[in-house]
Amino acid sequence: MSSQATTAALIDAASAPYWSTDLFAYYRARGKLRGDPAFAGILREGLLGESERILDLGCGQGLLAAWLLAARSRSDARPQNWPSEWAAAPRPKSIRGIEMRRRDIQRARDALGQKAEFELADITEAEFGMVDAIVMLDVLHYIDYESQLCVLTRAQAALAPGGVLLLRVSDAGSGFRFTIGKYIDQTVMLTHYHRAPRVYCRAAREWLEVLAAAGFHCTALPMSAGTPFANIMLIARPRRMPRASRPMNDSLIVQ
């Protein structure tokens, strides 16, 4: 089956659990999964690979968990239809989400039940535990620069050997495309949450520098195909050796 057909089927499957619990959450899930290339990109590129314990920081209504569960289920049921150009579907044993908006946490719990764990907390204060992968999609720019470094440093300490941090951000150095994304982001926040919080954005090179300071070595992929935005996915892995004995290997793929 083509990747396009598989993506469409996964959108149906991942949004279906919200139908019987919250129609607003259902239609928001369909719109987000259809319009955001990060979800299909995570599967296509195998970014979560063999990660068994996944932590989603700023999980919202649990869309990443719903997406990964739908991918695993479809891959198990119809392995012959999984796109040959995609990596194998992730097979997490546990998915935990942390979100500070109470209504979104309730939506996630109502939709997914015991299939994933959702915690009402602030990511700047919550315990991360020990995990194989940490995902932050369009979250970190809502906290101040000092707190960003603190969260990233704690994330580095929480990752098991071989673990990965997936950080999707907007490149503040991209000019007009960044401005468009920022305007739409603020509009969405006003529409859904009736507030437009201050944002703390960085250019791509600055994000790489902050990740290096937090103990990661990092690569990046464009993650805005089909949209007018300037989003990138930063793929960061803990640098376990002392900085002086291991050279940095930060690179950026520019779209």
C-alpha positions as CSV (number, residue, x, y, z in Angstrom):
1,M,0.0,0.0,0.0
2,S,1.2,3.5,-0.8
3,S,2.5,5.8,2.0
4,Q,-0.3,8.2,1.2
5,A,-3.0,5.5,1.6
6,T,-1.4,4.3,4.8
7,T,-1.2,7.8,6.2
8,A,-4.9,8.3,5.5
9,A,-5.8,5.0,7.2
10,L,-3.7,5.9,10.2
11,I,-5.4,9.3,10.5
12,D,-8.8,7.5,10.6
13,A,-7.5,5.0,13.2
14,A,-5.7,7.4,15.5
15,S,-8.6,9.9,15.6
16,A,-11.3,7.3,16.0
17,P,-10.9,6.9,19.8
18,Y,-11.9,10.6,20.3
19,W,-15.2,10.2,18.4
20,S,-17.2,8.8,21.3
21,T,-15.7,11.0,24.0
22,D,-15.3,14.5,22.6
23,L,-16.3,15.7,19.1
24,F,-14.1,18.8,19.4
25,A,-11.1,16.6,20.2
26,Y,-12.0,14.2,17.3
27,Y,-12.0,17.0,14.7
28,R,-9.0,18.6,16.1
29,A,-7.2,15.3,16.0
30,R,-8.1,14.8,12.3
31,G,-7.0,18.3,11.4
32,K,-3.7,18.1,13.2
33,L,-2.8,14.6,12.0
34,R,-3.7,15.5,8.4
35,G,-1.9,18.9,8.3
36,D,1.2,18.2,10.4
37,P,4.0,16.3,8.5
38,A,5.8,15.4,11.8
39,F,3.6,12.4,12.5
40,A,4.2,10.6,9.2
41,G,7.8,11.8,9.3
42,I,8.4,10.1,12.6
43,L,7.2,6.8,11.1
44,R,8.8,7.2,7.7
45,E,12.3,8.0,9.1
46,G,12.1,5.5,11.9
47,L,12.9,8.2,14.4
48,L,11.6,6.3,17.4
49,G,13.1,3.1,16.2
50,E,13.3,0.5,18.9
51,S,12.3,2.9,21.7
52,E,10.3,0.9,24.3
53,R,9.6,3.7,26.8
54,I,8.4,7.0,25.2
55,L,7.8,10.2,27.1
56,D,5.8,13.0,25.3
57,L,6.4,16.4,26.9
58,G,3.6,18.8,26.2
59,C,1.4,16.0,24.9
60,G,-1.8,17.9,24.5
61,Q,-4.7,15.5,24.0
62,G,-2.4,12.6,23.4
63,L,-2.2,12.6,19.6
64,L,1.3,11.2,19.5
65,A,0.3,8.2,21.6
66,A,-2.8,7.6,19.5
67,W,-0.7,7.8,16.4
68,L,1.9,5.3,17.5
69,L,-0.7,2.9,18.8
70,A,-2.5,3.1,15.5
71,A,0.7,2.5,13.6
72,R,1.6,-0.6,15.7
73,S,-1.9,-2.0,15.4
74,R,-2.0,-1.6,11.6
75,S,1.5,-2.9,11.1
76,D,0.6,-6.0,13.1
77,A,-2.7,-6.6,11.4
78,R,-1.5,-5.9,7.8
79,P,2.3,-6.1,7.7
80,Q,2.1,-6.7,3.9
81,N,0.5,-3.3,3.5
82,W,3.1,-1.3,5.5
83,P,4.9,1.0,3.0
84,S,8.2,-0.5,1.9
85,E,9.9,2.9,2.0
86,W,9.0,3.4,5.6
87,A,11.0,2.1,8.6
88,A,9.4,-0.6,10.7
89,A,6.6,0.7,12.9
90,P,7.6,1.6,16.5
91,R,6.6,-1.0,19.1
92,P,6.6,1.0,22.4
93,K,5.8,-0.9,25.6
94,S,4.8,2.3,27.4
95,I,3.9,5.8,26.4
96,R,3.6,8.6,29.0
97,G,2.4,12.1,28.3
98,I,2.8,15.2,30.4
99,E,0.6,18.2,29.8
100,M,-0.4,21.2,31.9
101,R,-3.8,21.8,30.4
102,R,-6.4,19.8,32.4
103,R,-9.0,19.6,29.7
104,D,-6.5,18.1,27.2
105,I,-5.3,15.5,29.7
106,Q,-8.9,14.5,30.3
107,R,-9.5,14.2,26.6
108,A,-6.4,12.0,26.3
109,R,-7.4,9.8,29.2
110,D,-11.0,9.4,27.9
111,A,-9.9,8.5,24.4
112,L,-7.0,6.1,25.1
113,G,-7.8,4.7,28.6
114,Q,-5.2,2.4,29.9
115,K,-3.3,2.2,26.6
116,A,-1.1,5.2,27.6
117,E,-0.4,7.2,30.8
118,F,-1.2,10.9,31.0
119,E,-0.1,13.2,33.8
120,L,-1.2,16.7,34.6
121,A,2.0,18.6,35.3
122,D,4.3,21.4,34.1
123,I,7.3,20.0,32.2
124,T,9.6,22.4,34.0
125,E,8.8,20.6,37.3
126,A,7.6,17.1,36.5
127,E,9.8,14.0,37.0
128,F,10.8,12.4,33.7
129,G,12.0,9.1,35.1
130,M,14.2,6.9,32.8
131,V,13.0,6.5,29.2
132,D,14.3,5.5,25.8
133,A,12.8,8.4,23.9
134,I,11.5,11.9,24.7
135,V,9.4,13.8,22.2
136,M,8.6,17.6,22.3
137,L,6.6,18.9,19.3
138,D,6.2,22.7,19.2
139,V,6.4,23.0,23.0
140,L,9.7,24.3,24.1
141,H,9.3,27.9,22.8
142,Y,6.5,28.5,25.3
143,I,9.0,28.5,28.2
144,D,11.8,31.0,28.8
145,Y,15.3,30.5,27.7
146,E,16.7,29.5,31.0
147,S,14.0,27.0,31.6
148,Q,14.5,25.6,28.1
149,L,18.1,24.7,29.0
150,C,17.0,23.2,32.3
151,V,14.4,21.0,30.6
152,L,16.9,19.8,28.0
153,T,19.5,19.0,30.6
154,R,17.0,17.0,32.6
155,A,15.9,15.2,29.4
156,Q,19.5,14.3,28.7
157,A,19.8,12.8,32.2
158,A,16.5,10.9,31.8
159,L,17.5,9.1,28.5
160,A,18.8,5.5,28.7
161,P,22.0,4.7,26.8
162,G,21.1,4.9,23.1
163,G,18.1,7.0,23.8
164,V,16.9,9.9,21.6
165,L,15.3,13.3,22.0
166,L,13.0,14.5,19.2
167,L,12.5,18.2,19.3
168,R,10.4,19.9,16.7
169,V,11.0,23.7,16.6
170,S,10.6,26.6,14.2
171,D,13.7,28.2,12.8
172,A,13.5,31.8,13.9
173,G,16.3,32.6,11.3
174,S,14.2,31.7,8.3
175,G,12.6,35.0,7.8
176,F,9.1,35.3,6.4
177,R,8.2,31.6,6.8
178,F,9.0,31.8,10.5
179,T,6.8,34.9,10.8
180,I,3.9,33.1,9.2
181,G,4.3,30.2,11.6
182,K,4.4,32.4,14.6
183,Y,1.3,34.3,13.6
184,I,-0.7,31.1,13.0
185,D,0.6,29.7,16.3
186,Q,-0.6,32.7,18.2
187,T,-3.9,32.6,16.4
188,V,-4.5,29.0,17.3
189,M,-3.6,29.7,21.0
190,L,-6.1,32.6,21.1
191,T,-8.8,30.5,19.4
192,H,-8.4,27.3,21.5
193,Y,-7.1,28.7,24.8
194,H,-8.1,32.3,24.7
195,R,-4.6,33.5,25.3
196,A,-1.5,34.2,23.3
197,P,1.5,33.5,25.6
198,R,4.9,35.0,25.0
199,V,7.2,32.8,23.0
200,Y,11.0,32.2,23.2
201,C,12.2,31.2,19.8
202,R,15.6,30.6,18.4
203,A,17.3,30.3,15.0
204,A,18.3,26.7,14.1
205,R,22.0,27.2,14.9
206,E,21.1,28.5,18.3
207,W,19.0,25.4,19.0
208,L,21.9,23.3,18.1
209,E,24.2,25.2,20.4
210,V,21.7,24.9,23.3
211,L,21.4,21.2,22.7
212,A,25.2,20.9,22.8
213,A,25.3,22.8,26.0
214,A,22.7,20.4,27.5
215,G,24.9,17.4,26.6
216,F,23.6,16.3,23.2
217,H,25.0,15.8,19.7
218,C,22.4,16.6,17.2
219,T,21.3,16.4,13.5
220,A,18.2,18.0,12.0
221,L,15.7,17.3,9.3
222,P,13.3,19.6,7.6
223,M,9.8,18.9,8.9
224,S,7.5,21.3,7.2
225,A,6.8,19.7,3.8
226,G,3.4,20.8,2.4
227,T,3.1,23.7,4.8
228,P,4.3,27.4,4.7
229,F,6.2,27.0,8.0
230,A,10.0,26.8,8.8
231,N,9.8,23.8,11.1
232,I,12.7,21.4,11.7
233,M,13.0,18.2,13.7
234,L,16.1,18.1,15.8
235,I,17.3,14.5,16.5
236,A,19.4,14.7,19.6
237,R,21.3,11.9,21.3
238,P,23.1,12.1,24.7
239,R,26.8,12.7,24.6
240,R,27.9,10.4,27.4
241,M,31.7,11.1,27.2
242,P,33.2,14.2,28.7
243,R,33.0,17.1,26.2
244,A,36.8,17.5,26.1
245,S,37.3,13.9,24.9
246,R,34.6,13.8,22.3
247,P,34.3,16.2,19.4
248,M,30.9,17.8,18.7
249,N,29.1,16.5,15.6
250,D,26.3,19.0,15.1
251,S,24.9,19.4,11.6
252,L,21.9,21.0,10.0
253,I,20.1,20.0,6.8
254,V,18.6,23.1,5.4
255,Q,15.4,22.8,3.3
